[in-house]
């Protein structure tokens, strides 16, 4: 009788694991193939008239990558590293019924918009940006600890030459604070990864600081490096 109960318990656990795995796959596929509501990308065009239809589709793809990172992280806090993608996210949220339905199908909960920073001296400030870096890299089969290129979500502002965007580079040697071509701050992608951070925990060193020299200590009054979702 005892053996039968043990076997039954194992089967229940295995069923739960398989069910969770299949659900996660289905949610990821839903995000990847999701069609944004009509008019959303056109609204972005009014804010960023320099972006053509192909550029706007690229922004939409980067927003999907952000949502994938949130899902893959186990729905932990993630930060938004792109200004233009954040603008599209803001616009999407205003389509309240569409956004709510999307969140329920994609995550099983509502993904709220909340302020974040790029990198700060405090651990909690850094976890969101490093977590989204980790899963955005994995989404493109990039080694998060030894990246040879930036994932789309971190590359798109520079790629589309977004004014006041968040521009990242991998090679930090001789890095200057300002990109002379756009007047925007350039951030070091190498500062985001960490040898002891695996994307699922907050295990990273205390030695990292805000590239812009601004440590707001978790101040929620603004979006110093984009905005995050939790």
Rosetta silent file (secondary structure, phi, psi, omega in degrees, C-alpha in Angstrom):
SEQUENCE: XXXXXXXXXXXXXXXXXXXXXXXXXXXXXXXXXXXXXXXXXXXXXXXXXXXXXXXXXXXXXXXXXXXXXXXXXXXXXXXXXXXXXXXXXXXXXXXXXXXXXXXXXXXXXXXXXXXXXXXXXXXXXXXXXXXXXXXXXXXXXXXXXXXXXXXXXXXXXXXXXXXXXXXXXXXXXXXXXXXXXXXXXXXXXXXXXXXXXXXXXXXXXXXXXXXXXXXXXXXXXXXXXXXXXX
SCORE:     score description
SCORE:     0.000 S_00000001
   1 L     0.000  -41.529  179.391    0.000    0.000    0.000 S_00000001
   2 H   -62.618  -41.713 -179.729    2.855    2.321    0.890 S_00000001
   3 H   -63.621  -40.180 -179.847    4.553    1.635   -2.457 S_00000001
   4 H   -61.991  -41.614  179.308    1.311    2.375   -4.318 S_00000001
   5 H   -65.223  -40.221  179.498    1.029    5.770   -2.597 S_00000001
   6 H   -63.470  -44.783  179.437    4.642    6.606   -3.413 S_00000001
   7 H   -62.844  -42.414  179.130    4.122    5.703   -7.077 S_00000001
   8 H   -62.286  -40.700  179.125    0.922    7.735   -7.190 S_00000001
   9 H   -64.869  -42.282  178.564    2.705   10.724   -5.672 S_00000001
  10 H   -61.287  -42.880  179.481    5.536   10.445   -8.202 S_00000001
  11 H   -63.494  -39.239  178.152    3.033   10.305  -11.051 S_00000001
  12 H   -64.019  -43.483  179.305    1.238   13.389   -9.741 S_00000001
  13 H   -63.394  -45.203  179.784    4.540   15.278   -9.512 S_00000001
  14 H   -62.330  -40.818  178.155    5.574   14.191  -13.012 S_00000001
  15 H   -61.265  -42.614  179.637    2.186   15.205  -14.375 S_00000001
  16 H   -63.680  -40.638  179.335    2.572   18.616  -12.753 S_00000001
  17 H   -64.839  -46.397 -179.516    6.055   19.086  -14.205 S_00000001
  18 H   -64.225  -41.823 -179.941    4.957   18.077  -17.707 S_00000001
  19 H   -63.047  -43.921  179.376    1.864   20.255  -17.512 S_00000001
  20 H   -64.018  -40.058  179.732    3.905   23.273  -16.374 S_00000001
  21 H   -64.103  -45.536  179.674    6.452   22.666  -19.140 S_00000001
  22 H   -65.848  -37.750  178.873    3.766   22.422  -21.823 S_00000001
  23 H   -65.442  -41.829  179.255    2.023   25.531  -20.485 S_00000001
  24 H   -63.813  -40.958  177.440    5.272   27.512  -20.573 S_00000001
  25 H   -62.874  -42.677 -179.564    5.900   26.430  -24.159 S_00000001
  26 H   -65.171  -39.980  179.705    2.383   27.397  -25.168 S_00000001
  27 H   -67.868  -40.227  178.264    2.705   30.799  -23.518 S_00000001
  28 H   -63.450  -41.865  178.539    6.054   31.468  -25.186 S_00000001
  29 H   -65.607  -36.708  177.786    4.604   30.550  -28.569 S_00000001
  30 H   -62.261  -43.611  179.264    1.636   32.806  -27.929 S_00000001
  31 H   -63.927  -44.861 -176.578    3.964   35.739  -27.221 S_00000001
  32 H   -64.628  -31.318 -175.480    6.117   35.078  -30.287 S_00000001
  33 H  -104.987    2.972 -176.215    3.137   34.938  -32.637 S_00000001
  34 L   -63.423  134.327  175.834    0.966   37.562  -30.966 S_00000001
  35 L   -98.825  118.039 -179.362   -0.444   40.196  -33.319 S_00000001
  36 L   -64.898  151.949 -175.630   -0.559   43.611  -31.676 S_00000001
  37 L   -59.770  148.083  179.383   -3.902   45.436  -31.867 S_00000001
  38 L   -55.641  135.610  177.587   -4.651   47.432  -35.031 S_00000001
  39 L    93.355  -14.157 -176.191   -3.353   50.970  -34.904 S_00000001
  40 H   -66.189  -49.304 -179.152   -0.728   50.349  -32.210 S_00000001
  41 H   -68.733  -30.504  176.250    2.314   50.501  -34.476 S_00000001
  42 H   -67.380  -33.401  176.537    0.804   53.430  -36.335 S_00000001
  43 H   -64.789  -38.438  176.293    0.548   55.264  -33.010 S_00000001
  44 H   -62.541  -34.316 -179.710    4.265   54.693  -32.526 S_00000001
  45 H   -63.541  -31.303  178.595    4.809   56.265  -35.951 S_00000001
  46 H   -72.104  -28.947  178.603    3.256   59.512  -34.721 S_00000001
  47 H   -83.685  -35.076 -178.473    5.722   59.595  -31.831 S_00000001
  48 L  -127.247   74.360 -176.402    8.689   58.455  -33.900 S_00000001
  49 L   -63.462  -17.371  178.979    8.019   59.580  -37.501 S_00000001
  50 L   -73.548  -12.572 -178.885   11.597   58.698  -38.447 S_00000001
  51 L   -89.965  126.024  176.563   10.771   54.996  -38.055 S_00000001
  52 L   -85.859 -178.518 -175.228    9.444   53.254  -41.147 S_00000001
  53 H   -60.655  -39.208  179.289    7.153   50.211  -41.111 S_00000001
  54 H   -65.090  -41.154  177.901   10.095   47.785  -41.000 S_00000001
  55 H   -62.459  -42.894 -178.516   11.619   49.633  -38.041 S_00000001
  56 H   -65.571  -35.594  175.503    8.332   49.561  -36.146 S_00000001
  57 H   -64.727  -34.791  177.697    8.037   45.816  -36.692 S_00000001
  58 H   -67.023  -38.486  176.332   11.537   45.472  -35.230 S_00000001
  59 H   -63.287  -41.441  178.049   10.435   47.408  -32.154 S_00000001
  60 H   -62.297  -40.133  177.978    7.442   45.064  -31.827 S_00000001
  61 H   -63.861  -39.761  178.651    9.777   42.077  -32.035 S_00000001
  62 H   -66.241  -36.767  176.896   11.957   43.567  -29.280 S_00000001
  63 H   -64.919  -38.726  175.604    8.885   44.068  -27.072 S_00000001
  64 H   -61.628  -38.264  178.401    8.019   40.399  -27.560 S_00000001
  65 H   -63.372  -37.846  176.356   11.573   39.559  -26.437 S_00000001
  66 H   -62.681  -43.992  178.703   11.006   41.586  -23.281 S_00000001
  67 H   -64.516  -38.663  176.618    7.798   39.672  -22.589 S_00000001
  68 H   -61.969  -42.221  179.224    9.600   36.375  -23.224 S_00000001
  69 H   -60.801  -41.386  178.042   12.287   37.387  -20.724 S_00000001
  70 H   -63.529  -44.175  179.162    9.621   38.085  -18.110 S_00000001
  71 H   -63.288  -48.788 -175.972    7.974   34.712  -18.751 S_00000001
  72 H   -67.000  -25.131 -179.494   11.247   32.749  -18.755 S_00000001
  73 L   -75.057   -3.200 -173.684   12.389   34.435  -15.549 S_00000001
  74 L    82.542   24.717  178.923    9.489   32.855  -13.732 S_00000001
  75 L    63.026   38.144  172.412    7.644   36.207  -13.848 S_00000001
  76 L   -87.921  172.543 -178.450   10.215   37.926  -11.660 S_00000001
  77 L   -62.064  131.142  174.969   10.997   41.613  -11.880 S_00000001
  78 E  -131.486  147.168 -179.176   12.587   42.629  -15.182 S_00000001
  79 E  -103.740  151.207  179.806   13.725   46.074  -16.330 S_00000001
  80 L   -91.885  116.123 -176.408   13.168   47.683  -19.696 S_00000001
  81 L   -93.074    2.781 -175.830   16.513   48.546  -21.361 S_00000001
  82 L  -125.357  132.852  178.624   15.132   50.321  -24.445 S_00000001
  83 H   -70.059  -46.459 -176.079   13.505   53.724  -24.718 S_00000001
  84 H   -70.089  -35.124  176.934   11.653   53.056  -27.986 S_00000001
  85 H   -69.423  -36.465  176.297   10.421   49.640  -26.859 S_00000001
  86 H   -62.161  -37.658  178.220    9.233   51.201  -23.617 S_00000001
  87 H   -63.661  -41.023  177.566    7.221   53.715  -25.653 S_00000001
  88 H   -66.695  -38.421  177.288    5.515   50.897  -27.533 S_00000001
  89 H   -61.700  -45.485  176.696    4.832   49.108  -24.247 S_00000001
  90 H   -55.370  -47.467 -178.651    3.236   52.276  -22.845 S_00000001
  91 H   -63.814  -39.635  179.983    1.011   52.545  -25.911 S_00000001
  92 H   -61.828  -41.779 -179.624    0.042   48.863  -25.695 S_00000001
  93 H   -60.526  -30.903  179.942   -1.051   49.269  -22.074 S_00000001
  94 H   -69.095  -19.374  171.204   -3.469   52.005  -23.158 S_00000001
  95 L   -84.507   73.059 -163.843   -5.321   49.366  -25.193 S_00000001
  96 H   -56.012  -45.891 -178.066   -6.602   48.173  -21.844 S_00000001
  97 H   -68.860  -42.614  177.665   -8.783   45.235  -22.886 S_00000001
  98 H   -61.412  -44.444 -176.581   -6.252   43.930  -25.426 S_00000001
  99 H   -67.441  -40.950  179.445   -3.405   44.259  -22.934 S_00000001
 100 H   -63.666  -44.236  178.262   -5.278   42.558  -20.118 S_00000001
 101 H   -63.389  -41.081  178.552   -6.235   39.607  -22.347 S_00000001
 102 H   -60.041  -48.794 -177.902   -2.673   39.358  -23.609 S_00000001
 103 H   -60.164  -42.816 -178.337   -1.229   39.292  -20.078 S_00000001
 104 H   -64.516  -40.190  179.893   -3.636   36.612  -18.877 S_00000001
 105 H   -76.267  -34.820 -175.911   -2.857   34.340  -21.827 S_00000001
 106 H   -82.611  -36.120 -172.729    0.876   35.051  -21.858 S_00000001
 107 L  -125.573  -21.075 -173.847    1.635   35.071  -18.139 S_00000001
 108 L    82.887    5.003  177.650   -1.477   34.167  -16.183 S_00000001
 109 L  -156.674  166.299 -179.605   -1.277   37.528  -14.445 S_00000001
 110 L   -82.387  127.708  177.869   -1.238   41.234  -15.237 S_00000001
 111 L   -89.764  108.279 -177.991    2.227   42.624  -15.992 S_00000001
 112 L   -82.201  155.396  177.434    2.401   46.020  -14.331 S_00000001
 113 E   -97.530  125.723 -178.925    4.594   48.857  -15.452 S_00000001
 114 E  -142.342  152.422 -176.703    6.961   50.113  -12.759 S_00000001
 115 E   -66.770  153.389  176.776   10.037   52.361  -12.618 S_00000001
 116 L  -151.744  175.040  176.123   13.565   50.931  -12.710 S_00000001
 117 L  -123.162  166.293  179.057   17.178   52.024  -13.168 S_00000001
 118 L   -72.420  -67.784  176.243   19.903   50.847  -15.548 S_00000001
 119 L  -143.669  135.914  178.389   22.575   49.917  -13.038 S_00000001
 120 L  -135.169  172.929 -178.042   22.950   51.044   -9.463 S_00000001
 121 L   -74.180  -15.810 -176.384   25.144   50.309   -6.493 S_00000001
 122 L   -98.030  144.208 -174.774   22.360   48.395   -4.749 S_00000001
 123 H   -59.393  -46.742 -175.249   21.541   44.784   -5.567 S_00000001
 124 H   -63.314  -33.034  177.697   17.800   45.150   -5.959 S_00000001
 125 H   -63.903  -34.704 -173.784   18.271   47.956   -8.479 S_00000001
 126 H   -85.252  -22.806 -171.269   20.460   45.737  -10.652 S_00000001
 127 H   -60.580  -40.150 -176.688   18.493   42.508  -10.592 S_00000001
 128 H   -65.266  -44.368 -178.104   15.886   43.570  -13.153 S_00000001
 129 H   -71.114  -35.940  179.566   18.314   44.719  -15.840 S_00000001
 130 H   -73.142  -34.695  179.121   20.588   41.714  -15.393 S_00000001
 131 H   -66.434  -43.720 -179.873   17.683   39.326  -15.418 S_00000001
 132 H   -69.671  -32.330  174.102   16.324   40.685  -18.697 S_00000001
 133 H   -60.042  -47.203 -177.375   19.873   40.639  -20.136 S_00000001
 134 H   -57.671  -51.588 -174.092   20.201   36.956  -19.230 S_00000001
 135 H   -79.678  -26.928  173.494   16.960   35.831  -20.853 S_00000001
 136 H   -67.799  -39.225  175.771   17.204   38.161  -23.852 S_00000001
 137 H   -63.008  -48.239 -179.286   20.625   36.657  -24.567 S_00000001
 138 H   -61.769  -31.835  179.211   19.327   33.098  -24.211 S_00000001
 139 H   -61.814  -27.014 -179.342   16.458   33.966  -26.549 S_00000001
 140 L  -111.913   18.308  179.318   19.058   34.545  -29.290 S_00000001
 141 L    58.197   38.951  175.974   21.421   31.722  -28.250 S_00000001
 142 L  -102.802  138.086  174.785   23.961   34.211  -26.890 S_00000001
 143 L   -71.452  114.115 -175.533   26.110   33.310  -23.888 S_00000001
 144 L   -62.127  -27.499 -177.667   24.995   35.916  -21.303 S_00000001
 145 L   -87.248  -24.299 -178.799   28.374   35.839  -19.551 S_00000001
 146 L  -135.123   57.624 -176.168   30.511   36.021  -22.702 S_00000001
 147 L   -67.378  137.954  175.860   28.304   37.749  -25.230 S_00000001
 148 L  -102.095   -7.193  175.712   29.787   38.402  -28.667 S_00000001
 149 L  -156.770  164.688  179.175   26.892   40.633  -29.669 S_00000001
 150 L   -86.442  140.287  170.901   24.001   42.444  -28.054 S_00000001
 151 L   -67.612  158.176 -174.142   20.525   40.908  -28.030 S_00000001
 152 H   -51.396  -44.211 -175.347   17.934   42.910  -29.944 S_00000001
 153 H   -59.671  -30.902  179.489   16.348   44.433  -26.851 S_00000001
 154 H   -92.931  -15.405 -175.917   19.668   46.017  -25.871 S_00000001
 155 H   -99.351  -18.087 -165.009   20.754   46.900  -29.395 S_00000001
 156 H   -67.949  -37.207 -178.711   17.619   48.431  -30.864 S_00000001
 157 H   -62.220  -42.698  178.201   17.906   52.026  -29.611 S_00000001
 158 H   -70.925  -40.267 -178.885   21.367   52.388  -31.139 S_00000001
 159 H   -60.000  -40.284 -178.813   20.397   50.426  -34.243 S_00000001
 160 L   -94.923    4.672  177.438   17.477   52.776  -34.931 S_00000001
 161 L    54.039   52.131 -179.169   19.440   55.829  -33.721 S_00000001
 162 L   -75.040  120.311  176.394   16.802   56.709  -31.129 S_00000001
 163 L   -63.826  134.645 -177.105   17.338   60.182  -29.726 S_00000001
 164 L    63.415   21.390  178.089   17.609   60.018  -25.912 S_00000001
 165 L   -82.159  178.955  178.790   17.678   56.247  -26.211 S_00000001
 166 L  -105.515  106.997 -174.890   19.725   53.801  -24.154 S_00000001
 167 E  -102.305  129.619 -177.241   22.741   52.771  -26.202 S_00000001
 168 E  -117.785  147.733  173.805   24.841   49.787  -25.150 S_00000001
 169 E  -131.964  151.894  178.214   28.230   48.543  -26.341 S_00000001
 170 L   -84.299  -42.470 -178.969   30.042   45.285  -25.580 S_00000001
 171 L   -85.317  110.453 -173.672   33.580   46.629  -25.749 S_00000001
 172 L   -93.670   -0.894 -179.925   33.925   49.044  -22.853 S_00000001
 173 L   -65.756  124.952  178.564   37.557   49.994  -23.507 S_00000001
 174 L    70.578   17.986 -178.485   37.803   53.729  -24.010 S_00000001
 175 L   -66.570  131.454  174.652   34.076   54.099  -23.585 S_00000001
 176 L  -103.829  157.459 -175.342   32.909   57.701  -23.268 S_00000001
 177 L   -68.170  -28.814 -172.576   29.701   58.705  -21.552 S_00000001
 178 E  -119.952  135.690  172.969   28.196   60.426  -24.583 S_00000001
 179 E   -84.549  111.113 -173.371   27.603   59.261  -28.124 S_00000001
 180 L   -60.822  -26.462 -176.143   28.596   62.320  -30.155 S_00000001
 181 L   -74.874  -27.081 -177.264   26.297   61.393  -33.040 S_00000001
 182 L  -123.789  -14.835 -177.405   23.106   61.454  -30.976 S_00000001
 183 L    76.240   15.769 -177.972   24.040   63.137  -27.707 S_00000001
 184 E  -101.142  158.967  178.817   22.794   60.118  -25.746 S_00000001
 185 E   -75.461  139.436  178.258   24.488   58.267  -22.910 S_00000001
 186 E  -106.656  131.878 -179.163   26.260   55.036  -23.850 S_00000001
 187 E  -109.582  150.649 -178.841   26.166   52.127  -21.411 S_00000001
 188 E   -89.561  114.300  178.348   28.578   49.229  -21.128 S_00000001
 189 H   -62.803  -29.366  179.883   26.891   45.905  -21.824 S_00000001
 190 H   -65.066  -22.987  178.620   29.769   44.134  -20.120 S_00000001
 191 H   -75.154  -16.588 -175.325   28.758   45.709  -16.809 S_00000001
 192 L   -81.755  -40.931  179.877   25.366   44.015  -16.951 S_00000001
 193 L   -74.396  160.444  179.898   26.533   40.398  -17.069 S_00000001
 194 L  -152.170  142.172 -176.929   28.123   38.800  -14.041 S_00000001
 195 L   -67.733  -19.410 -178.371   29.980   35.550  -13.480 S_00000001
 196 L  -116.321   23.577  176.308   27.841   34.701  -10.463 S_00000001
 197 L  -117.008  125.104 -175.159   24.431   35.712  -11.783 S_00000001
 198 L  -110.355   11.629  177.747   22.355   32.994  -13.445 S_00000001
 199 L    86.992  -17.938 -177.017   19.228   34.944  -14.306 S_00000001
 200 L  -110.005  -11.594 -178.434   17.130   33.291  -11.637 S_00000001
 201 L  -124.997  179.619  176.306   18.691   34.749   -8.498 S_00000001
 202 L  -104.844   26.862 -175.048   19.953   38.075   -7.256 S_00000001
 203 L   -82.834   86.869  174.731   23.489   36.764   -6.817 S_00000001
 204 L  -143.542  159.954 -172.863   25.770   39.447   -8.160 S_00000001
 205 L   -69.898  166.774 -179.434   28.528   41.552   -6.692 S_00000001
 206 L   -91.979   -1.294 -170.304   28.222   44.940   -5.051 S_00000001
 207 L   -81.999   -8.332 -177.431   30.985   46.555   -7.099 S_00000001
 208 L   -79.685  142.492  179.282   28.804   47.629  -10.015 S_00000001
 209 L  -133.104  164.974  179.082   27.704   51.240  -10.211 S_00000001
 210 L   -62.518  122.281 -179.559   25.486   53.347  -12.404 S_00000001
 211 L   -57.180  -26.946 -179.642   27.444   54.137  -15.608 S_00000001
 212 L   -86.247    2.496  179.552   26.026   57.624  -15.509 S_00000001
 213 L    75.992   17.525 -176.694   27.317   58.165  -11.979 S_00000001
 214 L  -116.891  114.770  176.268   23.782   58.375  -10.624 S_00000001
 215 L  -112.082  102.419 -178.305   22.757   56.166   -7.740 S_00000001
 216 L   -93.576    8.243  170.419   19.165   56.935   -6.880 S_00000001
 217 L    56.273   32.538  178.358   19.012   54.098   -4.370 S_00000001
 218 L    86.297   15.626  177.999   15.780   52.684   -5.725 S_00000001
 219 L   -60.318  126.064 -176.055   14.032   55.993   -6.077 S_00000001
 220 L   -96.605   18.300 -176.188   10.769   55.277   -7.867 S_00000001
 221 L   -83.058  -10.636 -178.574   10.176   58.814   -9.028 S_00000001
 222 L  -155.230  177.186 -179.934   11.503   58.247  -12.527 S_00000001
 223 L  -112.455   81.249 -172.762   12.677   55.722  -15.092 S_00000001
 224 L   -61.562  -30.050 -179.761   16.428   56.257  -15.072 S_00000001
 225 L  -136.031   41.604 -173.482   17.133   53.460  -17.517 S_00000001
 226 L    99.472 -168.550  179.581   13.789   52.639  -18.962 S_00000001
 227 E  -126.415  159.395 -176.753   10.987   51.078  -17.000 S_00000001
 228 E  -119.962  166.160  177.740   10.471   47.660  -15.577 S_00000001
 229 E  -121.684  143.628  178.456    7.643   45.228  -15.094 S_00000001
 230 L  -144.435    0.000    0.000    6.755   43.222  -12.085 S_00000001
